[in-house]
Amino acid sequence: MSCCCQNCDNKSPRSRFITFLLSLLIFGCMGGVHRIYAGKVITGVIQFLTCGGFIIWQVIDMIRIVFGCFDDKEGKII
């Protein structure tokens, strides 16, 4: 997996901006909504139940989204 891919064939149809907004606006105890949007329902529910993985998991996901390293359920870069 390569980060920061701009014009690659492995790009997700999901929006990185919307994914970031979901992770930012629904921070902490509502964490995981951005993962559900990306199609990662099971880990999204786990993150929701653990308050964003005790916020640490949520922050790591936000950093990965900003740098273009977050992928969807098919492994395509968002």
N, CA, C, O and CB atoms as a CASP TS submission, in Angstrom:
PFRMAT TS
TARGET T0000
AUTHOR 0000-0000-0000
METHOD Language model
MODEL 1
PARENT N/A
ATOM      1  N   MET     1       0.840  -1.172   0.000  1.00  0.00           N
ATOM      2  CA  MET     1       0.000   0.000   0.000  1.00  0.00           C
ATOM      3  C   MET     1       0.883   1.232   0.000  1.00  0.00           C
ATOM      4  O   MET     1       1.777   1.358   0.836  1.00  0.00           O
ATOM      5  CB  MET     1      -0.955   0.000   1.206  1.00  0.00           C
ATOM      6  N   SER     2       0.642   2.123  -0.915  1.00  0.00           N
ATOM      7  CA  SER     2       1.406   3.363  -0.951  1.00  0.00           C
ATOM      8  C   SER     2       0.511   4.517  -0.513  1.00  0.00           C
ATOM      9  O   SER     2      -0.647   4.618  -0.921  1.00  0.00           O
ATOM     10  CB  SER     2       1.985   3.619  -2.369  1.00  0.00           C
ATOM     11  N   CYS     3       1.066   5.369   0.312  1.00  0.00           N
ATOM     12  CA  CYS     3       0.329   6.528   0.806  1.00  0.00           C
ATOM     13  C   CYS     3       0.430   7.674  -0.184  1.00  0.00           C
ATOM     14  O   CYS     3       1.290   7.695  -1.065  1.00  0.00           O
ATOM     15  CB  CYS     3       0.853   6.962   2.181  1.00  0.00           C
ATOM     16  N   CYS     4      -0.465   8.613  -0.012  1.00  0.00           N
ATOM     17  CA  CYS     4      -0.463   9.857  -0.801  1.00  0.00           C
ATOM     18  C   CYS     4      -0.580   9.601  -2.299  1.00  0.00           C
ATOM     19  O   CYS     4       0.057  10.289  -3.098  1.00  0.00           O
ATOM     20  CB  CYS     4       0.805  10.646  -0.523  1.00  0.00           C
ATOM     21  N   CYS     5      -1.377   8.632  -2.680  1.00  0.00           N
ATOM     22  CA  CYS     5      -1.527   8.375  -4.113  1.00  0.00           C
ATOM     23  C   CYS     5      -2.547   9.351  -4.683  1.00  0.00           C
ATOM     24  O   CYS     5      -3.672   9.431  -4.190  1.00  0.00           O
ATOM     25  CB  CYS     5      -1.962   6.900  -4.381  1.00  0.00           C
ATOM     26  N   GLN     6      -2.172  10.072  -5.690  1.00  0.00           N
ATOM     27  CA  GLN     6      -3.041  11.066  -6.300  1.00  0.00           C
ATOM     28  C   GLN     6      -3.765  10.508  -7.523  1.00  0.00           C
ATOM     29  O   GLN     6      -4.980  10.663  -7.640  1.00  0.00           O
ATOM     30  CB  GLN     6      -2.237  12.293  -6.687  1.00  0.00           C
ATOM     31  N   ASN     7      -3.049   9.872  -8.419  1.00  0.00           N
ATOM     32  CA  ASN     7      -3.630   9.388  -9.664  1.00  0.00           C
ATOM     33  C   ASN     7      -3.406   7.889  -9.828  1.00  0.00           C
ATOM     34  O   ASN     7      -2.958   7.435 -10.881  1.00  0.00           O
ATOM     35  CB  ASN     7      -3.040  10.141 -10.853  1.00  0.00           C
ATOM     36  N   CYS     8      -3.713   7.135  -8.805  1.00  0.00           N
ATOM     37  CA  CYS     8      -3.477   5.702  -8.916  1.00  0.00           C
ATOM     38  C   CYS     8      -4.779   4.964  -9.227  1.00  0.00           C
ATOM     39  O   CYS     8      -5.869   5.511  -9.060  1.00  0.00           O
ATOM     40  CB  CYS     8      -2.851   5.160  -7.622  1.00  0.00           C
ATOM     41  N   ASP     9      -4.654   3.739  -9.673  1.00  0.00           N
ATOM     42  CA  ASP     9      -5.822   2.928 -10.012  1.00  0.00           C
ATOM     43  C   ASP     9      -6.525   2.401  -8.776  1.00  0.00           C
ATOM     44  O   ASP     9      -7.660   1.931  -8.855  1.00  0.00           O
ATOM     45  CB  ASP     9      -5.416   1.771 -10.899  1.00  0.00           C
ATOM     46  N   ASN    10      -5.859   2.479  -7.639  1.00  0.00           N
ATOM     47  CA  ASN    10      -6.381   1.918  -6.407  1.00  0.00           C
ATOM     48  C   ASN    10      -7.069   2.982  -5.554  1.00  0.00           C
ATOM     49  O   ASN    10      -6.966   2.953  -4.328  1.00  0.00           O
ATOM     50  CB  ASN    10      -5.263   1.259  -5.619  1.00  0.00           C
ATOM     51  N   LYS    11      -7.770   3.920  -6.193  1.00  0.00           N
ATOM     52  CA  LYS    11      -8.416   5.013  -5.471  1.00  0.00           C
ATOM     53  C   LYS    11      -9.885   4.676  -5.228  1.00  0.00           C
ATOM     54  O   LYS    11     -10.588   4.214  -6.126  1.00  0.00           O
ATOM     55  CB  LYS    11      -8.286   6.342  -6.256  1.00  0.00           C
ATOM     56  N   SER    12     -10.329   4.914  -4.010  1.00  0.00           N
ATOM     57  CA  SER    12     -11.699   4.626  -3.605  1.00  0.00           C
ATOM     58  C   SER    12     -12.668   5.668  -4.159  1.00  0.00           C
ATOM     59  O   SER    12     -12.288   6.824  -4.342  1.00  0.00           O
ATOM     60  CB  SER    12     -11.800   4.570  -2.081  1.00  0.00           C
ATOM     61  N   PRO    13     -13.910   5.279  -4.427  1.00  0.00           N
ATOM     62  CA  PRO    13     -14.908   6.268  -4.849  1.00  0.00           C
ATOM     63  C   PRO    13     -15.411   7.122  -3.690  1.00  0.00           C
ATOM     64  O   PRO    13     -16.097   8.120  -3.910  1.00  0.00           O
ATOM     65  CB  PRO    13     -16.082   5.570  -5.507  1.00  0.00           C
ATOM     66  N   ARG    14     -15.077   6.741  -2.459  1.00  0.00           N
ATOM     67  CA  ARG    14     -15.492   7.510  -1.285  1.00  0.00           C
ATOM     68  C   ARG    14     -14.643   8.774  -1.156  1.00  0.00           C
ATOM     69  O   ARG    14     -13.493   8.811  -1.594  1.00  0.00           O
ATOM     70  CB  ARG    14     -15.379   6.652  -0.002  1.00  0.00           C
ATOM     71  N   SER    15     -15.218   9.796  -0.556  1.00  0.00           N
ATOM     72  CA  SER    15     -14.556  11.092  -0.425  1.00  0.00           C
ATOM     73  C   SER    15     -13.666  11.143   0.819  1.00  0.00           C
ATOM     74  O   SER    15     -14.100  10.804   1.920  1.00  0.00           O
ATOM     75  CB  SER    15     -15.598  12.212  -0.369  1.00  0.00           C
ATOM     76  N   ARG    16     -12.428  11.565   0.630  1.00  0.00           N
ATOM     77  CA  ARG    16     -11.512  11.718   1.764  1.00  0.00           C
ATOM     78  C   ARG    16     -11.981  12.871   2.649  1.00  0.00           C
ATOM     79  O   ARG    16     -11.844  12.803   3.871  1.00  0.00           O
ATOM     80  CB  ARG    16     -10.057  11.965   1.272  1.00  0.00           C
ATOM     81  N   PHE    17     -12.533  13.930   2.048  1.00  0.00           N
ATOM     82  CA  PHE    17     -13.026  15.067   2.811  1.00  0.00           C
ATOM     83  C   PHE    17     -14.170  14.664   3.737  1.00  0.00           C
ATOM     84  O   PHE    17     -14.178  15.039   4.910  1.00  0.00           O
ATOM     85  CB  PHE    17     -13.480  16.174   1.871  1.00  0.00           C
ATOM     86  N   ILE    18     -15.130  13.908   3.224  1.00  0.00           N
ATOM     87  CA  ILE    18     -16.258  13.454   4.043  1.00  0.00           C
ATOM     88  C   ILE    18     -15.762  12.505   5.131  1.00  0.00           C
ATOM     89  O   ILE    18     -16.225  12.577   6.269  1.00  0.00           O
ATOM     90  CB  ILE    18     -17.332  12.757   3.165  1.00  0.00           C
ATOM     91  N   THR    19     -14.837  11.628   4.797  1.00  0.00           N
ATOM     92  CA  THR    19     -14.284  10.712   5.783  1.00  0.00           C
ATOM     93  C   THR    19     -13.616  11.490   6.913  1.00  0.00           C
ATOM     94  O   THR    19     -13.797  11.170   8.088  1.00  0.00           O
ATOM     95  CB  THR    19     -13.281   9.750   5.126  1.00  0.00           C
ATOM     96  N   PHE    20     -12.841  12.516   6.551  1.00  0.00           N
ATOM     97  CA  PHE    20     -12.183  13.332   7.571  1.00  0.00           C
ATOM     98  C   PHE    20     -13.205  14.096   8.404  1.00  0.00           C
ATOM     99  O   PHE    20     -13.073  14.168   9.626  1.00  0.00           O
ATOM    100  CB  PHE    20     -11.197  14.308   6.921  1.00  0.00           C
ATOM    101  N   LEU    21     -14.225  14.670   7.758  1.00  0.00           N
ATOM    102  CA  LEU    21     -15.257  15.400   8.508  1.00  0.00           C
ATOM    103  C   LEU    21     -15.968  14.494   9.504  1.00  0.00           C
ATOM    104  O   LEU    21     -16.221  14.895  10.641  1.00  0.00           O
ATOM    105  CB  LEU    21     -16.278  16.015   7.547  1.00  0.00           C
ATOM    106  N   LEU    22     -16.287  13.288   9.087  1.00  0.00           N
ATOM    107  CA  LEU    22     -16.942  12.350   9.999  1.00  0.00           C
ATOM    108  C   LEU    22     -16.047  12.009  11.183  1.00  0.00           C
ATOM    109  O   LEU    22     -16.524  11.894  12.312  1.00  0.00           O
ATOM    110  CB  LEU    22     -17.331  11.074   9.258  1.00  0.00           C
ATOM    111  N   SER    23     -14.754  11.849  10.931  1.00  0.00           N
ATOM    112  CA  SER    23     -13.845  11.524  12.031  1.00  0.00           C
ATOM    113  C   SER    23     -13.618  12.726  12.936  1.00  0.00           C
ATOM    114  O   SER    23     -13.370  12.555  14.129  1.00  0.00           O
ATOM    115  CB  SER    23     -12.509  11.024  11.486  1.00  0.00           C
ATOM    116  N   LEU    24     -13.697  13.936  12.396  1.00  0.00           N
ATOM    117  CA  LEU    24     -13.453  15.150  13.180  1.00  0.00           C
ATOM    118  C   LEU    24     -14.700  15.582  13.949  1.00  0.00           C
ATOM    119  O   LEU    24     -14.622  15.880  15.141  1.00  0.00           O
ATOM    120  CB  LEU    24     -12.987  16.284  12.267  1.00  0.00           C
ATOM    121  N   LEU    25     -15.833  15.618  13.281  1.00  0.00           N
ATOM    122  CA  LEU    25     -17.053  16.118  13.902  1.00  0.00           C
ATOM    123  C   LEU    25     -17.663  15.143  14.896  1.00  0.00           C
ATOM    124  O   LEU    25     -18.313  15.552  15.859  1.00  0.00           O
ATOM    125  CB  LEU    25     -18.059  16.443  12.845  1.00  0.00           C
ATOM    126  N   ILE    26     -17.458  13.882  14.666  1.00  0.00           N
ATOM    127  CA  ILE    26     -18.020  12.868  15.559  1.00  0.00           C
ATOM    128  C   ILE    26     -16.850  12.217  16.283  1.00  0.00           C
ATOM    129  O   ILE    26     -16.577  11.028  16.118  1.00  0.00           O
ATOM    130  CB  ILE    26     -18.882  11.799  14.771  1.00  0.00           C
ATOM    131  N   PHE    27     -16.169  13.020  17.085  1.00  0.00           N
ATOM    132  CA  PHE    27     -14.934  12.608  17.751  1.00  0.00           C
ATOM    133  C   PHE    27     -15.242  12.003  19.118  1.00  0.00           C
ATOM    134  O   PHE    27     -16.253  12.338  19.736  1.00  0.00           O
ATOM    135  CB  PHE    27     -13.971  13.804  17.898  1.00  0.00           C
ATOM    136  N   GLY    28     -14.375  11.121  19.584  1.00  0.00           N
ATOM    137  CA  GLY    28     -14.478  10.578  20.941  1.00  0.00           C
ATOM    138  C   GLY    28     -15.498   9.478  21.059  1.00  0.00           C
ATOM    139  O   GLY    28     -15.382   8.449  20.393  1.00  0.00           O
ATOM    140  N   CYS    29     -16.510   9.678  21.903  1.00  0.00           N
ATOM    141  CA  CYS    29     -17.451   8.607  22.224  1.00  0.00           C
ATOM    142  C   CYS    29     -18.376   8.227  21.078  1.00  0.00           C
ATOM    143  O   CYS    29     -19.117   7.250  21.182  1.00  0.00           O
ATOM    144  CB  CYS    29     -18.272   9.005  23.394  1.00  0.00           C
ATOM    145  N   MET    30     -18.345   8.976  20.000  1.00  0.00           N
ATOM    146  CA  MET    30     -19.117   8.589  18.820  1.00  0.00           C
ATOM    147  C   MET    30     -18.173   8.157  17.709  1.00  0.00           C
ATOM    148  O   MET    30     -18.581   8.087  16.550  1.00  0.00           O
ATOM    149  CB  MET    30     -20.020   9.751  18.343  1.00  0.00           C
ATOM    150  N   GLY    31     -16.936   7.871  18.033  1.00  0.00           N
ATOM    151  CA  GLY    31     -15.935   7.489  17.041  1.00  0.00           C
ATOM    152  C   GLY    31     -16.329   6.236  16.284  1.00  0.00           C
ATOM    153  O   GLY    31     -17.107   5.420  16.778  1.00  0.00           O
ATOM    154  N   GLY    32     -15.803   6.091  15.113  1.00  0.00           N
ATOM    155  CA  GLY    32     -16.055   4.905  14.309  1.00  0.00           C
ATOM    156  C   GLY    32     -16.978   5.130  13.141  1.00  0.00           C
ATOM    157  O   GLY    32     -17.069   4.275  12.259  1.00  0.00           O
ATOM    158  N   VAL    33     -17.674   6.269  13.105  1.00  0.00           N
ATOM    159  CA  VAL    33     -18.616   6.543  12.017  1.00  0.00           C
ATOM    160  C   VAL    33     -17.871   6.654  10.686  1.00  0.00           C
ATOM    161  O   VAL    33     -18.386   6.235   9.649  1.00  0.00           O
ATOM    162  CB  VAL    33     -19.411   7.842  12.298  1.00  0.00           C
ATOM    163  N   HIS    34     -16.677   7.210  10.714  1.00  0.00           N
ATOM    164  CA  HIS    34     -15.885   7.328   9.487  1.00  0.00           C
ATOM    165  C   HIS    34     -15.503   5.953   8.951  1.00  0.00           C
ATOM    166  O   HIS    34     -15.399   5.770   7.738  1.00  0.00           O
ATOM    167  CB  HIS    34     -14.622   8.166   9.740  1.00  0.00           C
ATOM    168  N   ARG    35     -15.291   4.984   9.843  1.00  0.00           N
ATOM    169  CA  ARG    35     -14.981   3.618   9.402  1.00  0.00           C
ATOM    170  C   ARG    35     -16.216   2.953   8.802  1.00  0.00           C
ATOM    171  O   ARG    35     -16.102   2.213   7.825  1.00  0.00           O
ATOM    172  CB  ARG    35     -14.444   2.776  10.580  1.00  0.00           C
ATOM    173  N   ILE    36     -17.371   3.202   9.361  1.00  0.00           N
ATOM    174  CA  ILE    36     -18.607   2.651   8.797  1.00  0.00           C
ATOM    175  C   ILE    36     -18.840   3.238   7.410  1.00  0.00           C
ATOM    176  O   ILE    36     -19.255   2.523   6.498  1.00  0.00           O
ATOM    177  CB  ILE    36     -19.822   2.943   9.723  1.00  0.00           C
ATOM    178  N   TYR    37     -18.575   4.539   7.241  1.00  0.00           N
ATOM    179  CA  TYR    37     -18.680   5.179   5.924  1.00  0.00           C
ATOM    180  C   TYR    37     -17.717   4.531   4.925  1.00  0.00           C
ATOM    181  O   TYR    37     -18.044   4.392   3.746  1.00  0.00           O
ATOM    182  CB  TYR    37     -18.390   6.693   6.035  1.00  0.00           C
ATOM    183  N   ALA    38     -16.547   4.140   5.390  1.00  0.00           N
ATOM    184  CA  ALA    38     -15.552   3.506   4.520  1.00  0.00           C
ATOM    185  C   ALA    38     -15.858   2.039   4.265  1.00  0.00           C
ATOM    186  O   ALA    38     -15.133   1.378   3.520  1.00  0.00           O
ATOM    187  CB  ALA    38     -14.173   3.636   5.128  1.00  0.00           C
ATOM    188  N   GLY    39     -16.919   1.520   4.871  1.00  0.00           N
ATOM    189  CA  GLY    39     -17.315   0.136   4.650  1.00  0.00           C
ATOM    190  C   GLY    39     -16.751  -0.834   5.671  1.00  0.00           C
ATOM    191  O   GLY    39     -17.001  -2.036   5.582  1.00  0.00           O
ATOM    192  N   LYS    40     -16.003  -0.342   6.627  1.00  0.00           N
ATOM    193  CA  LYS    40     -15.404  -1.186   7.664  1.00  0.00           C
ATOM    194  C   LYS    40     -16.333  -1.203   8.873  1.00  0.00           C
ATOM    195  O   LYS    40     -16.037  -0.612   9.911  1.00  0.00           O
ATOM    196  CB  LYS    40     -13.978  -0.672   8.062  1.00  0.00           C
ATOM    197  N   VAL    41     -17.462  -1.890   8.717  1.00  0.00           N
ATOM    198  CA  VAL    41     -18.537  -1.843   9.704  1.00  0.00           C
ATOM    199  C   VAL    41     -18.122  -2.457  11.036  1.00  0.00           C
ATOM    200  O   VAL    41     -18.383  -1.872  12.087  1.00  0.00           O
ATOM    201  CB  VAL    41     -19.762  -2.556   9.172  1.00  0.00           C
ATOM    202  N   ILE    42     -17.489  -3.610  11.014  1.00  0.00           N
ATOM    203  CA  ILE    42     -17.140  -4.299  12.263  1.00  0.00           C
ATOM    204  C   ILE    42     -16.164  -3.462  13.088  1.00  0.00           C
ATOM    205  O   ILE    42     -16.382  -3.253  14.281  1.00  0.00           O
ATOM    206  CB  ILE    42     -16.528  -5.685  11.965  1.00  0.00           C
ATOM    207  N   THR    43     -15.085  -2.979  12.456  1.00  0.00           N
ATOM    208  CA  THR    43     -14.130  -2.164  13.215  1.00  0.00           C
ATOM    209  C   THR    43     -14.734  -0.809  13.582  1.00  0.00           C
ATOM    210  O   THR    43     -14.345  -0.212  14.586  1.00  0.00           O
ATOM    211  CB  THR    43     -12.835  -1.962  12.405  1.00  0.00           C
ATOM    212  N   GLY    44     -15.674  -0.321  12.786  1.00  0.00           N
ATOM    213  CA  GLY    44     -16.375   0.918  13.131  1.00  0.00           C
ATOM    214  C   GLY    44     -17.210   0.759  14.389  1.00  0.00           C
ATOM    215  O   GLY    44     -17.220   1.641  15.247  1.00  0.00           O
ATOM    216  N   VAL    45     -17.909  -0.362  14.502  1.00  0.00           N
ATOM    217  CA  VAL    45     -18.715  -0.623  15.696  1.00  0.00           C
ATOM    218  C   VAL    45     -17.806  -0.822  16.915  1.00  0.00           C
ATOM    219  O   VAL    45     -18.113  -0.342  18.006  1.00  0.00           O
ATOM    220  CB  VAL    45     -19.617  -1.868  15.482  1.00  0.00           C
ATOM    221  N   ILE    46     -16.696  -1.526  16.727  1.00  0.00           N
ATOM    222  CA  ILE    46     -15.753  -1.713  17.834  1.00  0.00           C
ATOM    223  C   ILE    46     -15.201  -0.361  18.285  1.00  0.00           C
ATOM    224  O   ILE    46     -15.094  -0.096  19.482  1.00  0.00           O
ATOM    225  CB  ILE    46     -14.594  -2.658  17.415  1.00  0.00           C
ATOM    226  N   GLN    47     -14.855   0.483  17.328  1.00  0.00           N
ATOM    227  CA  GLN    47     -14.337   1.801  17.671  1.00  0.00           C
ATOM    228  C   GLN    47     -15.418   2.636  18.370  1.00  0.00           C
ATOM    229  O   GLN    47     -15.116   3.394  19.292  1.00  0.00           O
ATOM    230  CB  GLN    47     -13.829   2.526  16.406  1.00  0.00           C
ATOM    231  N   PHE    48     -16.652   2.501  17.942  1.00  0.00           N
ATOM    232  CA  PHE    48     -17.763   3.206  18.584  1.00  0.00           C
ATOM    233  C   PHE    48     -17.929   2.755  20.030  1.00  0.00           C
ATOM    234  O   PHE    48     -18.097   3.582  20.926  1.00  0.00           O
ATOM    235  CB  PHE    48     -19.066   2.977  17.806  1.00  0.00           C
ATOM    236  N   LEU    49     -17.882   1.434  20.260  1.00  0.00           N
ATOM    237  CA  LEU    49     -18.087   0.889  21.603  1.00  0.00           C
ATOM    238  C   LEU    49     -16.939   1.198  22.554  1.00  0.00           C
ATOM    239  O   LEU    49     -17.125   1.183  23.771  1.00  0.00           O
ATOM    240  CB  LEU    49     -18.281  -0.599  21.525  1.00  0.00           C
ATOM    241  N   THR    50     -15.756   1.476  22.015  1.00  0.00           N
ATOM    242  CA  THR    50     -14.595   1.771  22.857  1.00  0.00           C
ATOM    243  C   THR    50     -14.252   3.264  22.859  1.00  0.00           C
ATOM    244  O   THR    50     -13.125   3.650  23.170  1.00  0.00           O
ATOM    245  CB  THR    50     -13.387   0.963  22.382  1.00  0.00           C
ATOM    246  N   CYS    51     -15.236   4.098  22.509  1.00  0.00           N
ATOM    247  CA  CYS    51     -15.043   5.564  22.461  1.00  0.00           C
ATOM    248  C   CYS    51     -13.856   5.934  21.595  1.00  0.00           C
ATOM    249  O   CYS    51     -12.939   6.628  22.035  1.00  0.00           O
ATOM    250  CB  CYS    51     -14.846   6.132  23.875  1.00  0.00           C
ATOM    251  N   GLY    52     -13.882   5.476  20.392  1.00  0.00           N
ATOM    252  CA  GLY    52     -12.817   5.800  19.441  1.00  0.00           C
ATOM    253  C   GLY    52     -11.515   5.086  19.761  1.00  0.00           C
ATOM    254  O   GLY    52     -10.432   5.597  19.472  1.00  0.00           O
ATOM    255  N   GLY    53     -11.621   3.897  20.360  1.00  0.00           N
ATOM    256  CA  GLY    53     -10.403   3.173  20.753  1.00  0.00           C
ATOM    257  C   GLY    53      -9.652   3.968  21.797  1.00  0.00           C
ATOM    258  O   GLY    53      -8.433   4.128  21.732  1.00  0.00           O
ATOM    259  N   PHE    54     -10.430   4.473  22.786  1.00  0.00           N
ATOM    260  CA  PHE    54      -9.894   5.344  23.838  1.00  0.00           C
ATOM    261  C   PHE    54      -9.211   6.561  23.218  1.00  0.00           C
ATOM    262  O   PHE    54      -8.188   7.040  23.707  1.00  0.00           O
ATOM    263  CB  PHE    54      -8.897   4.569  24.736  1.00  0.00           C
ATOM    264  N   ILE    55      -9.801   7.043  22.138  1.00  0.00           N
ATOM    265  CA  ILE    55      -9.416   8.220  21.354  1.00  0.00           C
ATOM    266  C   ILE    55      -8.104   8.021  20.589  1.00  0.00           C
ATOM    267  O   ILE    55      -7.876   8.698  19.587  1.00  0.00           O
ATOM    268  CB  ILE    55      -9.292   9.425  22.266  1.00  0.00           C
ATOM    269  N   ILE    56      -7.255   7.126  21.032  1.00  0.00           N
ATOM    270  CA  ILE    56      -5.963   6.906  20.361  1.00  0.00           C
ATOM    271  C   ILE    56      -6.178   6.386  18.950  1.00  0.00           C
ATOM    272  O   ILE    56      -5.575   6.898  18.007  1.00  0.00           O
ATOM    273  CB  ILE    56      -5.091   5.917  21.160  1.00  0.00           C
ATOM    274  N   TRP    57      -7.021   5.385  18.791  1.00  0.00           N
ATOM    275  CA  TRP    57      -7.307   4.785  17.487  1.00  0.00           C
ATOM    276  C   TRP    57      -7.907   5.835  16.547  1.00  0.00           C
ATOM    277  O   TRP    57      -7.572   5.882  15.364  1.00  0.00           O
ATOM    278  CB  TRP    57      -8.271   3.578  17.639  1.00  0.00           C
ATOM    279  N   GLN    58      -8.790   6.671  17.082  1.00  0.00           N
ATOM    280  CA  GLN    58      -9.432   7.714  16.288  1.00  0.00           C
ATOM    281  C   GLN    58      -8.393   8.713  15.773  1.00  0.00           C
ATOM    282  O   GLN    58      -8.435   9.099  14.605  1.00  0.00           O
ATOM    283  CB  GLN    58     -10.506   8.440  17.120  1.00  0.00           C
ATOM    284  N   VAL    59      -7.469   9.131  16.627  1.00  0.00           N
ATOM    285  CA  VAL    59      -6.441  10.095  16.226  1.00  0.00           C
ATOM    286  C   VAL    59      -5.539   9.493  15.153  1.00  0.00           C
ATOM    287  O   VAL    59      -5.179  10.174  14.193  1.00  0.00           O
ATOM    288  CB  VAL    59      -5.601  10.535  17.446  1.00  0.00           C
ATOM    289  N   ILE    60      -5.175   8.227  15.310  1.00  0.00           N
ATOM    290  CA  ILE    60      -4.348   7.552  14.300  1.00  0.00           C
ATOM    291  C   ILE    60      -5.082   7.510  12.960  1.00  0.00           C
ATOM    292  O   ILE    60      -4.485   7.768  11.915  1.00  0.00           O
ATOM    293  CB  ILE    60      -3.984   6.114  14.760  1.00  0.00           C
ATOM    294  N   ASP    61      -6.366   7.188  12.992  1.00  0.00           N
ATOM    295  CA  ASP    61      -7.157   7.184  11.754  1.00  0.00           C
ATOM    296  C   ASP    61      -7.203   8.571  11.122  1.00  0.00           C
ATOM    297  O   ASP    61      -7.094   8.696   9.902  1.00  0.00           O
ATOM    298  CB  ASP    61      -8.584   6.689  12.032  1.00  0.00           C
ATOM    299  N   MET    62      -7.361   9.612  11.933  1.00  0.00           N
ATOM    300  CA  MET    62      -7.416  10.978  11.402  1.00  0.00           C
ATOM    301  C   MET    62      -6.102  11.351  10.721  1.00  0.00           C
ATOM    302  O   MET    62      -6.105  11.979   9.662  1.00  0.00           O
ATOM    303  CB  MET    62      -7.732  11.979  12.525  1.00  0.00           C
ATOM    304  N   ILE    63      -4.998  10.972  11.317  1.00  0.00           N
ATOM    305  CA  ILE    63      -3.684  11.249  10.711  1.00  0.00           C
ATOM    306  C   ILE    63      -3.553  10.507   9.395  1.00  0.00           C
ATOM    307  O   ILE    63      -3.067  11.067   8.412  1.00  0.00           O
ATOM    308  CB  ILE    63      -2.535  10.846  11.667  1.00  0.00           C
ATOM    309  N   ARG    64      -3.982   9.245   9.365  1.00  0.00           N
ATOM    310  CA  ARG    64      -3.917   8.461   8.132  1.00  0.00           C
ATOM    311  C   ARG    64      -4.809   9.047   7.040  1.00  0.00           C
ATOM    312  O   ARG    64      -4.454   9.011   5.862  1.00  0.00           O
ATOM    313  CB  ARG    64      -4.317   7.018   8.408  1.00  0.00           C
ATOM    314  N   ILE    65      -5.970   9.586   7.429  1.00  0.00           N
ATOM    315  CA  ILE    65      -6.867  10.208   6.446  1.00  0.00           C
ATOM    316  C   ILE    65      -6.221  11.454   5.861  1.00  0.00           C
ATOM    317  O   ILE    65      -6.237  11.650   4.646  1.00  0.00           O
ATOM    318  CB  ILE    65      -8.228  10.563   7.091  1.00  0.00           C
ATOM    319  N   VAL    66      -5.652  12.296   6.714  1.00  0.00           N
ATOM    320  CA  VAL    66      -5.025  13.545   6.254  1.00  0.00           C
ATOM    321  C   VAL    66      -3.887  13.265   5.277  1.00  0.00           C
ATOM    322  O   VAL    66      -3.750  13.963   4.273  1.00  0.00           O
ATOM    323  CB  VAL    66      -4.498  14.353   7.451  1.00  0.00           C
ATOM    324  N   PHE    67      -3.071  12.251   5.563  1.00  0.00           N
ATOM    325  CA  PHE    67      -1.930  11.947   4.710  1.00  0.00           C
ATOM    326  C   PHE    67      -2.265  11.026   3.544  1.00  0.00           C
ATOM    327  O   PHE    67      -1.380  10.667   2.767  1.00  0.00           O
ATOM    328  CB  PHE    67      -0.850  11.330   5.527  1.00  0.00           C
ATOM    329  N   GLY    68      -3.541  10.638   3.410  1.00  0.00           N
ATOM    330  CA  GLY    68      -3.971   9.824   2.278  1.00  0.00           C
ATOM    331  C   GLY    68      -3.585   8.368   2.396  1.00  0.00           C
ATOM    332  O   GLY    68      -3.368   7.701   1.385  1.00  0.00           O
ATOM    333  N   CYS    69      -3.495   7.864   3.616  1.00  0.00           N
ATOM    334  CA  CYS    69      -3.112   6.461   3.839  1.00  0.00           C
ATOM    335  C   CYS    69      -4.272   5.615   4.360  1.00  0.00           C
ATOM    336  O   CYS    69      -4.070   4.451   4.705  1.00  0.00           O
ATOM    337  CB  CYS    69      -1.951   6.388   4.821  1.00  0.00           C
ATOM    338  N   PHE    70      -5.466   6.167   4.424  1.00  0.00           N
ATOM    339  CA  PHE    70      -6.622   5.436   4.947  1.00  0.00           C
ATOM    340  C   PHE    70      -7.322   4.743   3.795  1.00  0.00           C
ATOM    341  O   PHE    70      -7.570   5.361   2.759  1.00  0.00           O
ATOM    342  CB  PHE    70      -7.602   6.384   5.699  1.00  0.00           C
ATOM    343  N   ASP    71      -7.643   3.470   3.958  1.00  0.00           N
ATOM    344  CA  ASP    71      -8.277   2.723   2.883  1.00  0.00           C
ATOM    345  C   ASP    71      -9.676   2.274   3.266  1.00  0.00           C
ATOM    346  O   ASP    71     -10.044   2.255   4.441  1.00  0.00           O
ATOM    347  CB  ASP    71      -7.433   1.523   2.509  1.00  0.00           C
ATOM    348  N   ASP    72     -10.457   1.907   2.237  1.00  0.00           N
ATOM    349  CA  ASP    72     -11.810   1.420   2.486  1.00  0.00           C
ATOM    350  C   ASP    72     -11.812  -0.094   2.617  1.00  0.00           C
ATOM    351  O   ASP    72     -10.754  -0.718   2.698  1.00  0.00           O
ATOM    352  CB  ASP    72     -12.761   1.858   1.364  1.00  0.00           C
ATOM    353  N   LYS    73     -13.007  -0.685   2.637  1.00  0.00           N
ATOM    354  CA  LYS    73     -13.096  -2.135   2.864  1.00  0.00           C
ATOM    355  C   LYS    73     -12.488  -2.966   1.754  1.00  0.00           C
ATOM    356  O   LYS    73     -12.128  -4.122   1.979  1.00  0.00           O
ATOM    357  CB  LYS    73     -14.522  -2.531   3.036  1.00  0.00           C
ATOM    358  N   GLU    74     -12.365  -2.404   0.559  1.00  0.00           N
ATOM    359  CA  GLU    74     -11.742  -3.130  -0.553  1.00  0.00           C
ATOM    360  C   GLU    74     -10.237  -2.895  -0.635  1.00  0.00           C
ATOM    361  O   GLU    74      -9.574  -3.422  -1.528  1.00  0.00           O
ATOM    362  CB  GLU    74     -12.388  -2.725  -1.861  1.00  0.00           C
ATOM    363  N   GLY    75      -9.699  -2.111   0.288  1.00  0.00           N
ATOM    364  CA  GLY    75      -8.274  -1.810   0.277  1.00  0.00           C
ATOM    365  C   GLY    75      -7.891  -0.673  -0.643  1.00  0.00           C
ATOM    366  O   GLY    75      -6.708  -0.447  -0.897  1.00  0.00           O
ATOM    367  N   LYS    76      -8.882   0.046  -1.146  1.00  0.00           N
ATOM    368  CA  LYS    76      -8.609   1.195  -2.018  1.00  0.00           C
ATOM    369  C   LYS    76      -8.393   2.439  -1.166  1.00  0.00           C
ATOM    370  O   LYS    76      -9.091   2.654  -0.175  1.00  0.00           O
ATOM    371  CB  LYS    76      -9.773   1.420  -3.029  1.00  0.00           C
ATOM    372  N   ILE    77      -7.430   3.246  -1.558  1.00  0.00           N
ATOM    373  CA  ILE    77      -7.077   4.440  -0.808  1.00  0.00           C
ATOM    374  C   ILE    77      -8.171   5.491  -0.930  1.00  0.00           C
ATOM    375  O   ILE    77      -8.631   5.812  -2.026  1.00  0.00           O
ATOM    376  CB  ILE    77      -5.741   5.002  -1.292  1.00  0.00           C
ATOM    377  N   ILE    78      -8.577   6.022   0.227  1.00  0.00           N
ATOM    378  CA  ILE    78      -9.593   7.090   0.242  1.00  0.00           C
ATOM    379  C   ILE    78      -8.867   8.409   0.102  1.00  0.00           C
ATOM    380  O   ILE    78      -9.500   9.465   0.087  1.00  0.00           O
ATOM    381  CB  ILE    78     -10.464   7.059   1.561  1.00  0.00           C
TER
END
